[in-house]
Amino acid sequence: MANNNFDVIIVGGSYSGLSAAMALGRSLREVLVIDGGKPCNRQTPHSHNFLTQDGETPKAISDKARQQVEKYKTVVFYDGLAVQGFKTIDGFEITTESNDTFTSKKLIFASGIKDRLPNIKGLSECWGISVIHCPYCHGYEVKHEKTGILGNGEYGFEFSKMISNWTKDLTLFTNGKSTLTKDQAESLQAHNIPIVETEIDSLVHTNGQLKHVVFKEGGTSAVKAMYAKVPFTQNSDIPISLGCELTEHGYITVDSFQRTKVPGLFVCGDSTSFMRSVSNAVTSGSFAGSMANKELIEEEF
């Protein structure tokens, strides 16, 4: 790469990163997009609830997006991982796994989050296919089917209540002793939602399509889909090393303009929001790119 100095570096080249890159490319900015090529939804067969792209594969959407962004000649791509970041007098410095170094005036992180899946055999193979996180993304495809909720306590109760909109054939698997309150348990039972406290050993599936749950004490329960809210970590620790803060839920704190507390550093996409969808990623990325450009204009004018 002939030039290693840019107006903006974007770390992460999926939906939010590409959206930010498009906004900046259309603003005539010199932009570098650094991407490791492993989006969190790479195993998901279809993406939904995004106008004009409903039912497309995640890869088809991102491939088309990249082709469109590549038409803006001031935007260039680097395939690799960003591993270090530093604040400089003029902006930021990013070093990659291959020890390449780039600098920029503004920095946008669209690096996403990493799911920490529970230690249940078969679950990782089903994740994003038949073990799902979002009814708005995938609920219609498994409507009225025999469905499980993997959860407990407040989350287990609230999510069971929500998913009952898509199916009445619903079971709550607490995977151990229930922490539901008496009122919560009685409410679920009144709505014919069984509560199964037996610990889960494994999920039996065919190519990620769930067949049934196997319990450690023996026995099985047939389900076609299962919802789970799993813990996560940030994909990159560079924003924190630069001084960004996390919310109590583990998201990077940003204001309404996608700005962090570190001047010149923006974060967008799944790193900042529990609303984990393609449409939200695209929106926040476009906003981050526009706001970074606005700051550059203010500084240059």
ZABABA-101627 format. One record per atom (N, C-alpha, C, O): x negated, y, z negated; residue in three letters. Coordinates in steps of 0.001 Angstrom, whole numbers, plus 500000, padded with zeros to 6 digits. Each point is the difference from the previous one (the first is absolute). Last residue first. Example, Ala and Ser with C-alpha at 12.3 -4.5 7.8 and 13.67 -1.06 7.14 Angstrom:
<martors>
487150497750492920SER499180501190499940SER500770501090499270SER499491501108499831SER500219493172500239ALA500890501190500000ALA499100501200500000ALA498964499981499335ALA
</martors>
This chain:
<martors>
512062523881491663PHE500612501239500519PHE499310501234499420PHE500378501127500322PHE498683494179498474GLU499322500501501206GLU500457501377500433GLU499262500738500653GLU502683496805495628GLU498583500228499711GLU499264500637501160GLU499045500749499794GLU505521498003500677GLU499895501062498976GLU498541500346499735GLU499650501170499845GLU501250495178503006ILE500355501283500640ILE499822501145499022ILE499431501036500346ILE499987494610497996LEU498898500383500878LEU500270501341500679LEU499101500832500122LEU504327497287497279GLU498910500475499153GLU498803500448500842GLU499373501018499706GLU504219497000502534LYS500377501324499493LYS498886500575499114LYS499673501183500090LYS499899494375501476ASN499768500985501063ASN500327501406499531ASN499284500945500333ASN501689495552496770ALA498546500137500127ALA499654501027501071ALA499094500816499827ALA505415498079499683MET499539500835498887MET498480500172500009MET499490501067499660MET502558496085503562SER500426501388500220SER499464500923498917SER499557501112500285SER499701494223499275GLY499241500563501110GLY500326501455500244GLY499105500813500232GLY503411496869496531ALA498618500176499549ALA499137500619501104ALA499205500904499741ALA505239497924501330PHE499959501163499116PHE498575500279499526PHE499568501153499965PHE501256495010502610SER500181501193500824SER499889501269499166SER499422501000500426SER500509494910497284GLY498789500197500785GLY500071501240500865GLY499043500770500078GLY504753497843497466SER498990500580499108SER498686500239500734SER499289500959499701SER504253496968502734THR500372501347499552THR498903500636499168THR499603501136500256THR499901494351501104VAL499884500915501141VAL500293501438499576VAL499290500926500392VAL501383495691496413ALA498575500154500296ALA499779500996501131ALA499123500859499918ALA505287497904499021ASN499442500886498976ASN498513500250500238ASN499511501113499809ASN502710495848503034SER500516501358500212SER499422500976498983SER499661501131500347SER499347494234499290VAL499320500609501141VAL500441501449500162VAL499176500881500245VAL501041497090494829SER500626499746501295SER499211500695501095SER499245500937499740SER501282498775494771ARG499014499321500840ARG500643499615501326ARG500505498888500156ARG500010504270495383MET500826499802501194MET499108499435501098MET499431500734500808MET498781500659495035PHE500627498689499845PHE500897499672501200PHE500388498847500183PHE495148504474499925SER501452499926499882SER500502498574499849SER499512499086500663SER495824502569500180THR500595501080499216THR501471499799499668THR500563500791499242THR496493496328503487SER499167500353498851SER500697500952499040SER499626500100498832SER502145498479505502ASP500319499143498855ASP499182500324498763ASP500408499654498892ASP499687504334504581GLY500347498598500179GLY500252499266498700GLY500362500606498992GLY496215503656501221CYS501336499744500537CYS500244498507500109CYS499075499201499849CYS497407505204498195VAL500278498564500017VAL501436499799500464VAL500892500755499614VAL494727503265500307PHE501414499631500118PHE500123498472499962PHE499081499286500402PHE497158505018498455LEU500233498557500087LEU501500499707499941LEU500684500371499046LEU497258504047500460GLY499632499490501308GLY500246498522500205GLY499789499483501097GLY499745502199493924PRO500211500890501144PRO499512499379501313PRO498877499505500090PRO503003497818495652VAL498681500295500572VAL500202500880501230VAL500609499547500969VAL503063498652496636LYS499406501057499170LYS498603500379500497LYS499435501002499562LYS503967497150504104THR499578499512498691THR499456501172499194THR499985501134500478THR503794498809503732ARG498696500418499483ARG499730499343498654ARG500910499850499185ARG503143500019503781GLN499068498867500077GLN498591500373499549GLN499044499285500300GLN504962503493499314PHE499295500193501265PHE498961498898500250PHE499137500150500865PHE503528500238495108SER500972499879501095SER499376500225501366SER500665499798501016SER496033498408495250ASP501097500952499904ASP500925499834501216ASP499850499056500775ASP497147496926496800VAL499963501052501019VAL501141500972499739VAL500969499666499318VAL496226495705498410THR500831501181499775THR499784501031501100THR498874500424500258THR500713494058499913ILE499178501209499945ILE500914501214499923ILE500956500119500766ILE500566495073497168TYR499905500728501271TYR499115501227499834TYR499892500550498904TYR501499496280497529GLY498837499605500786GLY499862500660501358GLY499096499659500763GLY504133500942495375HIS500305498794500766HIS498859499575500923HIS500109498981500683HIS499809505015496621GLU500145498889499064GLU500286498684500709GLU499780498931499430GLU497533504605503427THR501224500088499221THR500060498806499048THR499170499095500085THR496107502986501699LEU501045499015500268LEU501223500307499144LEU499878500495498880LEU495849502751503283GLU500640499382498847GLU501066499009500446GLU500537500103501103GLU494502502099501071CYS501461499890500057CYS500528499287498754CYS499276499270499324CYS495954501628501896GLY500711500792499003GLY501506499969500066GLY500667500718499255GLY495663496806503193LEU499908501410500366LEU500775500905499036LEU499902501224500086LEU500175494028499534SER498611500409499761SER499791501476500326SER499097500636499456SER505080497423501503ILE499829500121498552ILE498578500464499675ILE499801500824499106ILE501212498280505445PRO500731501176499502PRO499843500219498493PRO499874501138499548PRO498111494917502422ILE499309501266500294ILE500797501214499513ILE499405500898499404ILE501630494202500543ASP499779500729498747ASP499299501339500226ASP499663500700499046ASP503805495927504034SER498707500683499911SER499898500721498658SER500956500631499550SER502837496726501314ASN499057499351500905ASN498611500601499913ASN499003499297500160ASN504514500634495688GLN499675500814501158GLN498967499269500858GLN499058499412499470GLN504246497621497622THR498900500921499761THR499804500838501265THR500442499610501081THR503930497330496488PHE499102500360501093PHE498838500831499488PHE500032500523498886PHE504524495782499676PRO499081501100499690PRO499056500261501168PRO499857499159500889PRO505064498881500116VAL498722499546499448VAL499126501211499660VAL500145501060500608VAL505173497206500417LYS499238501235499843LYS498703499627499305LYS500003499614498831LYS503812497475504251ALA499031500105498919ALA499352501379500021ALA499643500523501055ALA504525495888501251TYR499485501354499812TYR499045500016498818TYR500251499348498986TYR501492496633504652MET499763500403498622MET499438501423499999MET499114500332500788MET503704495547502507ALA499209501229499862ALA499831500305498532ALA500793499567499164ALA501308496450502169LYS499510500363501328LYS499112501245499946LYS499124500189500845LYS501985495574495492VAL500217501415500307VAL499447500270501398VAL499045499358500435VAL501910496349495622ALA499947500415501405ALA500288501487500124ALA500989500494499457ALA496733496516496491SER501169500848500267SER499873500520501428SER499010500646500344SER498907494987496199THR499868501047501012THR501283500820500073THR501041499619499465THR495875496562497097GLY501228500542500561GLY499723501132500966GLY498925500599499993GLY497658498472495944GLY500675499119500945GLY501292500624500478GLY500533500910499365GLY496328501281497771GLU500587498900499237GLU500684498975500901GLU500608499048499511GLU497451504905502292LYS498919499278499327LYS500534498798499230LYS499305498994499862LYS503297502847504562PHE499737500392498621PHE498914499123499365PHE499815498845500382PHE501701502988504845VAL499659498815499212VAL499593500456498605VAL499173500900499855VAL503941501130504560VAL499116500264498870VAL499768498694499256VAL500939499242499756VAL500394501327505716HIS500468499901498628HIS498881500292499000HIS498813499973500325HIS501207501294504467LYS500966498895499956LYS500556499816498594LYS501214500012499799LYS496189504139503485LEU500250499352498726LEU501079498926500098LEU501029500192500648LEU495347501737502972GLN501454500026499805GLN500356499129498794GLN499835498780500029GLN495678501608501746GLY500405501206499274GLY501488500134499764GLY500436500904499287GLY497672495272502985ASN499462501192500669ASN500504501293499350ASN500347500962500685ASN501889495525497027THR499504499612501319THR499594501260500738THR500845500815500370THR499679497693494018HIS500359500806501168HIS499514499335501272HIS499189499075499965HIS501288500847494140VAL499888499145501187VAL500525500774501194VAL501088500574499944VAL496710500946495132LEU501054500244500981LEU499743499100501201LEU498916500023500583LEU499663499521493828SER499646500267501394SER501236500328500815SER501135499796499568SER498716499842495482ASP498715499400500388ASP499597500430501404ASP498852500381500231ASP504383501933495667ILE499894499551501393ILE498606499448500266ILE498996500603499621ILE504202499707495645GLU498832500513500727GLU499889499359501383GLU500283498816500184GLU504422502044497116THR498953498991500191THR498849500579500823THR500218500698500990THR504117501437497896GLU498809500380499247GLU498838499029500190GLU498895500277499533GLU505849501643503026VAL499184498798499858VAL498675500403499357VAL499225500765500575VAL506124501143500218ILE498671500381499530ILE499219498717499726ILE500382499210499137ILE504209502236504186PRO499321499160499006PRO498624500551499651PRO499343500636500824PRO505200501762500963ILE498579499974500339ILE499292499178498926ILE499775500504498900ILE505075500998501492ASN499611498686500545ASN498574499967500525ASN499714499376501022ASN502589504204496493HIS499993500147501457HIS499479498727500686HIS499576500033501155HIS500615500263494145ALA501357500396500392ALA500122500166501509ALA501090499892500562ALA494675499259497532GLN500839498798499948GLN501437500300500423GLN500655499177500640GLN496347504425498937LEU499640499158501149LEU500873498753500051LEU500472499606501067LEU500087503210495208SER500456500675501215SER499684499172501239SER500842499876500889SER497563498686494917GLU501444499794500109GLU500566500645501257GLU500919499466500621GLU494523501215498382ALA500239498595500323ALA501492499727500183ALA500396499291500926ALA498334505003497622GLN499582499768501379GLN500292498565500425GLN500520499764501090GLN500281501431494414ASP500971500636500893ASP499649499763501463ASP500886499753500818ASP496105498744495872LYS501220499203499969LYS501037500567500962LYS500669499250500711LYS494337501759500600THR500812500234498814THR501243499117500067THR500328499452501052THR495065499040501338LEU501221500773500196LEU500669500265498650LEU499904499182499084LEU496085498164502041THR499893501199499160THR501186500936500244THR499961501172499623THR498773493149501036SER500666501230500418SER499762501123498989SER500034499788498788SER496609495951502210LYS501059500464499112LYS500560501348500433LYS499247500932500283LYS498548496573503677GLY499640499990498586GLY501147500581499194GLY501049500338500548GLY499233500159504062ASN498678499354499966ASN499431499976498577ASN498838500339499776ASN505499501354502236THR499156500809499108THR498599499416499853THR499108500655499461THR505062499312504283PHE498951499135499463PHE499070500860499141PHE499247500819500526PHE506065499549501566LEU498864500707499418LEU499040498980499385LEU500376499268499085LEU503470500478505115THR499479499432498757THR498813500831499538THR499136500360500800THR505478499692502954LEU498780500591499463LEU499618499338498681LEU500864499713499170LEU502826500887504812ASP499383498723499648ASP498591500287499480ASP499008499813500705ASP503808503555501084LYS500589499608498720LYS499425498674499518LYS500277499575498879LYS497680504638504454THR500421498600499862THR500593499769498620THR499556500584499012THR499253503797502505TRP499689499275501236TRP500422498529499951TRP500259499389501038TRP500245503642495210ASN500663500675501126ASN499835499213501297ASN500874500047500866ASN496922498784495080SER501356499441500081SER500839500705501065SER501071499520500373SER494514501888498343ILE500033499005501068ILE501373499356500115ILE500322499425501040ILE498868503796495461MET499875500594501329MET500201498960501101MET500758500232500941MET499190498321494547LYS501186500820500247LYS499958500578501412LYS501013499998500701LYS495226497749497804SER501094499046500234SER501277500749500338SER500739499619500908SER495618502924497788PHE499843499524501373PHE501057498961500339PHE500473499941501134PHE499402501856494466GLU500341501044500967GLU499897499496501431GLU500829500350500839GLU497880496687495603PHE501418500356499937PHE500379500978501108PHE500956499765500739PHE494515499004498780GLY500797498854500429GLY501482500316500022GLY500719499596500914GLY496286503682497368TYR499894499838501451TYR500883498857500499TYR500722500153500986TYR499035500529494355GLU500714501085500660GLU499961499863501517GLU501012500177500678GLU497623495357497179GLY500256501247499301GLY500780501006500828GLY500891499635500767GLY496678496873502193ASN500445499846498629ASN500324501379499430ASN499679501023500604ASN499300495868504443GLY499848501165499146GLY500570499738498622GLY500572498943499736GLY499880499313505501LEU498915499654499097LEU499733501228499135LEU499371500960500445LEU505050497174502466ILE499267501173499529ILE498915499489499068ILE500308499305499032ILE502662498207505277GLY499464500091498652GLY499402501369499725GLY499570500704500914GLY504402496809502622THR498874500910499781THR499575499997498531THR500835499890499102THR502422498017505231LYS499621499624498646LYS498668500663499682LYS498985499701500629LYS504125502749503003GLU499253498752499831GLU499729499733498517GLU500136500892499163GLU502044503049502984HIS500893498882499675HIS499274498668499825HIS500642498959499862HIS496375504563502563LYS501294500300499374LYS500813498714499821LYS499980499115500855LYS495440501935500999VAL500310498863499116VAL501312500240499246VAL500227499447498924VAL498059503743504236GLU499657498740500671GLU500304498779499124GLU500116498889500518GLU500408505615497864TYR501039499670500987TYR499748498635500632TYR500939499261500295TYR495865502713496608GLY501189499405499404GLY501054499570501000GLY500665498985499794GLY494802503356500681HIS500190498603500388HIS501316499377499543HIS500306498872500386HIS498205505866498980CYS499131499540501083CYS500404498629500524CYS499912499741501200CYS502310502197495119TYR500257500882501141TYR499142499619501201TYR500376500251501145TYR499150497511494624PRO501225499606500705PRO500308500878501206PRO500648499549500944PRO494497499122496721CYS500897501123500273CYS501256499551500745CYS499900499496501119CYS496217497707497540HIS500028501017498947HIS501127501006500159HIS500356500685499042HIS498561493650502194ILE500036501371500509ILE500171501007498861ILE500377499632498888ILE498794495051503084VAL499892500647498687VAL499758501469500288VAL498941500376500503VAL501368497194503221SER501241499615499303SER499969500368498524SER501039499982499340SER495697502019503561ILE500773499203500961ILE501340499608499393ILE501057500399500488ILE495491501998497137GLY500295500816501168GLY500817499278501057GLY500421500605500986GLY497136496251495781TRP500104501435499712TRP500182500810501283TRP499213499892500941TRP500017495222498462CYS501367500464500272CYS500143501513499887CYS501017500563500406CYS494885497131498651GLU500327499645501375GLU501390500497500406GLU500275500208501181GLU498197500316494341SER499256500889500899SER500310499716501460SER500020500919500819SER501884496280495783LEU500592501341500049LEU499267500915500985LEU500635500748500744LEU498185494606498051GLY500902500210501127GLY500534501414500119GLY500509500392501050GLY497848497943494201LYS499591499389501272LYS501067500223501071LYS501190499786499770LYS497781503466496149ILE500998498976500314ILE499655499434501369ILE499995500728500993ILE498232503186495815ASN499331498732500289ASN501033498881500129ASN500104499119499146ASN500707506285502082PRO499948499053498887PRO499417498657500439PRO500041499640501176PRO498544505020501253LEU501058498996500002LEU499863499052498811LEU498887499653499605LEU499751505422501870ARG499410498977499131ARG501071498937499761ARG500831500124499100ARG498249503872504959ASP500896499240499123ASP499211498961499212ASP499123499323500536ASP499316505555501549LYS499743498566500106LYS500879499267498991LYS499921500261498799LYS500300504829504087ILE499835499270498753ILE499818498512500272ILE500299499511501089ILE498638505385501973GLY500987499048499527GLY499652499314498694GLY499071500394499295GLY498808503189503755SER499406498670499879SER500920498963499374SER499669498815499989SER499819506124501577ALA501216499265500350ALA499683498516499904ALA500383499204500858ALA497326506023497978PHE499998498568499731PHE501375499434500297PHE501009500452499459PHE495918504114502098ILE501322499402499781ILE499825498507499752ILE499382499296500798ILE497610505721499281LEU499996498543499914LEU501420499518499695LEU500664500503499095LEU496141504113502938LYS501151499474499271LYS499970498471500069LYS499407499411500903LYS496984502852500920LYS500483501100499165LYS501164499549499119LYS500125500424498851LYS495877496147502852SER501180500726500469SER500349501122499041SER499552500029498854SER496542495627502714THR500420501122499162THR501211500691500616THR500244499915501204THR496861494943498781PHE500733501029500721PHE500425501093499015PHE500223499736498818PHE496363495431501827THR500468501121499189THR500640501067500878THR499471500345501056THR499073493956498665ASP500154501181500838ASP500625501104499149ASP500856499734499157ASP498233495565499513ASN499080501078499609ASN499976501163500981ASN499012500731500071ASN503906495294499741SER498823499843500874SER498972501102499775SER499032500131500749SER505119499899496945GLU499354498742499616GLU498750499755500820GLU499077499333499531GLU502322505786500072THR500690498752500318THR499185498797499529THR498859500128499554THR501767505359498873THR499063498980500460THR500747498695500189THR500847499641499182THR500245506053500454ILE500468498626499887ILE498943499059500582ILE499487500223501096ILE501324505232496952GLU499124499055500692GLU500507498591499733GLU500253499632498853GLU501765505920500977PHE499876498626499513PHE499008499210500849PHE499738500322501159PHE500638505124498086GLY501140499094500134GLY499737498648499379GLY499921499863498779GLY497011504006501260ASP500872500334501134ASP501226499101500129ASP500863500257500840ASP495852499139495680ILE500264501451499988ILE501023500365501071ILE500863500851499780ILE499582494199498600THR498856500807500396THR500367501486499930THR501149500350499732THR500489494390498330LYS500374501395500249LYS498727500757500326LYS498991499843499313LYS501804494742501545PHE499410501044499165PHE500582501355500386PHE500334500243501159PHE500276493857499364GLY500396501349500359GLY499413501007499032GLY499919499749498798GLY499914494594503171GLN499585501059499074GLN500481501349500499GLN500105500227501206GLN500998495689501079VAL499646499433498693VAL499558501039498984VAL499993499724498801VAL502924499110506171ALA499384501083499237ALA499725499487498593ALA500910499490499347ALA499519497445505265LEU500508500371498679LEU499232501177499429LEU498772500041500061LEU502386498522505380GLY499172499639498849GLY500618500501498707GLY501075500600500003GLY499132500877505355ASP500470498750499421ASP499055499568498885ASP498859499616500256ASP502590505276502089TYR498857499217499524TYR500559498759499321TYR500767500100499042TYR500987504135504648PHE500216498915499046PHE498695499290499663PHE499113499841500838PHE502891505420501002VAL499192498813500290VAL500178498991498860VAL500384500361498887VAL501835504521503442VAL500131498966498966VAL499189498780500417VAL500197499460501089VAL500395504397501687THR499227500451498836THR500089499012498832THR499374500207498961THR503018499294505259LYS498573499736500152LYS499159500472498825LYS498838499610499881LYS506189498401500874TYR499488501291499528TYR498489499862499843TYR499520499335499082TYR502972496913502111LYS500120500949501114LYS499488501383499608LYS499680500812500868LYS500717495488496041GLU498753500008500765GLU500051500936501207GLU498959500335500565GLU504898498781496713VAL499060500918499328VAL498713500114500799VAL499400501073500054VAL503840495861501448GLN500488501368500172GLN499046501012499373GLN499762501070500561GLN499344494335498905GLN499859500367501413GLN500436501436500246GLN499381500719500783GLN501327497466494928ARG498588500288500246ARG499765500409501458ARG499240500930500269ARG505099497705498497ALA499652501268499367ALA498539500373500280ALA499693501150500316ALA501850494662501098LYS500563501066500840LYS499639501364499429LYS499672500926500741LYS499081495364496717ASP499242500025501256ASP500492501114500921ASP499201500712500608ASP503147498469495371SER498724500680499754SER499132500052501256SER499282500976500216SER504881496744500032ILE500227501413499665ILE498669500729499840ILE499807501081500558ILE500089494277500122ALA500428500678501227ALA500206501489499749ALA499649500832500837ALA499336496391495478LYS498834500213500873LYS500386500730501279LYS499254500856500477LYS504167497849496410PRO499160501089499491PRO498819500312500912PRO499653501164500199PRO504705496816502052THR498970499509499096THR499180501192499487THR499814500979500721THR505401499705500592GLU498682499824500605GLU499035499377498991GLU500233500050498792GLU504371501318500264GLY499788498633500452GLY498670499752500678GLY499679498858500327GLY502012506071499555ASP500623498988499154ASP499831498601500599ASP500410499751501133ASP498188504936500279GLN499073498875499899GLN500582498842499193GLN499260499096499611GLN503001505183501263THR499350499724501289THR499072498782499950THR499587499509501050THR501753502381494186LEU500672500306501262LEU499068499868501200LEU498844500418499944LEU500963496938495458PHE499236501108500567PHE500558500250501394PHE499823499180500900PHE501326497062496121ASN500444501257499381ASN499143501190500419ASN499822500944499231ASN497837494210501169HIS501374500473500180HIS500211501350499329HIS499152500497499259HIS496983495428502747SER500216501218499230SER501400500530500301SER500465499954501139SER496955494863499082HIS500766501066500643HIS500160501178499043HIS500085499823498784HIS497104496288500156PRO500328499748501412PRO500717501141500702PRO499807500206501198PRO496327499739494759THR501443500184500159THR500399499852501467THR499428500669500860THR496047499318497283GLN500633498680500026GLN501496500085500272GLN500645498985500267GLN496494504901499270ARG499540499248501179ARG500656498630500105ARG500027499414501082ARG500285504680495779ASN501146499259500557ASN499612499146501200ASN500849499684500833ASN496035503160496738CYS500616499133498993CYS501140499165500573CYS500336498953499447CYS495340502581503561PRO501177500618499377PRO500705499027499070PRO499929498787500201PRO495192501538502081LYS500756499006499237LYS501188500659499296LYS499962500179498783LYS496259501928503884GLY500758499070500831GLY500765498930499254GLY500317498960500577GLY496741505111498238GLY499458498656499847GLY500784498929500722GLY499548498858500083GLY499489506731500767ASP500999498976499675ASP499376498616499974ASP499240499624500892ASP500227506200499707ILE499235498819499590ILE500988498942499536ILE500804500239499099ILE499172504512504063VAL500836499033499275VAL499150498762499718VAL499524499340500923VAL499612506193500350LEU499480498639499978LEU500939499139499166LEU500303500327498853LEU499915504767503994VAL500455499059498977VAL499310498653500167VAL499836499503501115VAL500650506075500444GLU499071498885500146GLU500233499048498833GLU499783500357498842GLU504106503040503184ARG498981499748498989ARG499119498810500364ARG500463499018500579ARG503674503228501474LEU498680500230500602LEU498859499773499026LEU498916500555500181LEU505935498599499327SER499574501306499487SER498572500323500428SER499391500938499486SER502696494927501482ARG500836500987500677ARG499697501421499512ARG500456500979500591ARG497382495458497322GLY499578500011501401GLY500771501031500794GLY499444500679500864GLY501838498574494670LEU498736500747500088LEU499466500052501423LEU499441501016500414LEU504491496500498641ALA500259501408499654ALA498739500833500171ALA500057501132500481ALA499507494223500088MET500745500605501096MET500266501480499727MET499818500838500883MET498138496602495729ALA499085500234501120ALA500708500648501176ALA499430500865500665ALA503100497749495589ALA499180501175499668ALA499072500360501156ALA499810501175500316ALA502627494909500158SER500916501144500045SER499266501291499677SER500210501023500651SER497486494910498935LEU500203500347501405LEU500927501196500150LEU499812500829500891LEU499516497477494770GLY498755500559500530GLY500125500421501448GLY499506501058500388GLY504129496737497525SER499831501356499457SER498731500652500533SER499993501193500302SER500930494294501144TYR501064500941500365TYR499765501420499482TYR500104500959500765TYR495495496339499337SER501303499402500247SER501009501138500204SER499635501055500520SER495393499103498433GLY500540500230501347GLY501272499246500283GLY500232499573501131GLY495969502458494917GLY501210499200500143GLY500674500304501322GLY500422501130500244GLY496649502472497735VAL499650498640499623VAL501278499177499969VAL500855500188499135VAL497396504609503313ILE501151499247499482ILE499530498584499717ILE499514499315500900ILE498171505929499811ILE499841498553500032ILE501251499389499387ILE500465500436498947ILE498433504626503485VAL500699499138499050VAL499576498554500213VAL499913499524501132VAL497790503955501123ASP500904500850499223ASP500659499184498885ASP500090500439498853ASP495126497879502779PHE501367500154500491PHE500763501042499183PHE499609500368498892PHE495239497014502417ASN500617501068499225ASN501359500343500621ASN500096500248501202ASN496550496718500591ASN500402499432498714ASN500633501045499083ASN500170499764498804ASN498715498921506827ASN500250501016498985ASN500380499332498696ASN500782499049499992ASN498125498246503761ALA499112501142500181ALA500134501020498879ALA499010500604499587ALA501604493955500346MET500849501191500000MET499114501243500000MET499176500185499105MET
</martors>
